Amino acid sequence: AGKEAFTHPNAISMCWRPDSSSLAVSTMDANVNNKPLRRVRTFSTTLQLISLSKEEDGSGRDVPNLLSIAPTWAPAGCSHYVGVVQSSRPLTLKSAKSRQVSMQVAFMEPNGLRHRECKIHNTCVTKEEKEEITGVSFNLEGDLLAVTSTVASLLDESIAPYGKVQLYHRSNYHWYLKTELRYDDLNASALVSMAIFSAEDPYKLTIALQRKSSGDDLLEWREYCFRWDSSNVYSHYQQSSALAISVDG
């Protein structure tokens, strides 16, 4: 089961813009400077090419180390265009299953240029665990990003893998890890097969889980509503000073 959770590096993935006016397609191009390279192209509804993923420095360089996880499209009015998972170094089919590397969600603007990112926190309990990102999705307001993953043991394949969902919140051009949902119950661990935000309430999230019991596949879903308030602590000694604490990890 753990091996099936990994996405093949050469897989083709895509996503529609929320208003269905454009399509983002992530493919592995066979020969770019004599090396395979993953690129993200956006197309109109008539399949006219709109943009191609490039670095934002004007050099025309391709964005390196993009992964095959399906991209996600930000909602209308959000400054980010398409979110794509990116690793800190190239991954092969073998290394993707055996090494833990830094990950982030890179954002592509309407012209295809990469602009800013959301760094994904590695929260594996031990070094013997390997985390594989399986999906990313925006909420209706574009200020929450759900990152789903599967965690498997590198040493013992008899240990059942488990899923988790991280929730990142955007503020002042930075993405803060606000909470993490783990489904690592020793007696009944579960994988996350889907995490999708409500089309009406931007802070309601539905998560579909898959677990095994006595050889049978059991499916369940859970709904979460996220609410929080900012907290400021004012100084008793200086009326003009204050302390604000923000959760990030």
Secondary structure, DSSP 8 states (H G I E B T S, - for coil): -TGGGS--TT--EEEE-TTSSEEEEEEEEEEETTEEEEEEEEEETT--EEEE-B-TTSS-----SB-SS--EE--TT-S--EEEEEESS---HHHHHH----EEEEEE-TTSBEEEEEEE----SSTTEEEEEEEEEE-TTSSEEEEEEEEEESS-TTS--EEEEEEEEEETTEEEEEEEEEE--SSS--EEEEEEE-SS-TTEEEEEEEEEETTEEEEEEEEEE------EEE-SS-TT-EEE-----
